[in-house]
Amino acid sequence: MSVKWHWAGAHWWKFDFHTHTPKSDDYGKGPDQEALKQRTPKNWLLDYMRALTVLR
């Protein structure tokens, strides 16, 4: 996919980087909520990164 760039130099994009972590009250709803809430920060981040690659 090729997109023509219409700006000279850098351009800032605004987006909402919003996510829930195992410390959030509403994280991991479902039958395996207790196991999900025990995820380490590293494992949570790796799970999140894997989910983003699926969405691409």
Helices and strands as residue ranges (DSSP letters): H 33-37, H 41-55
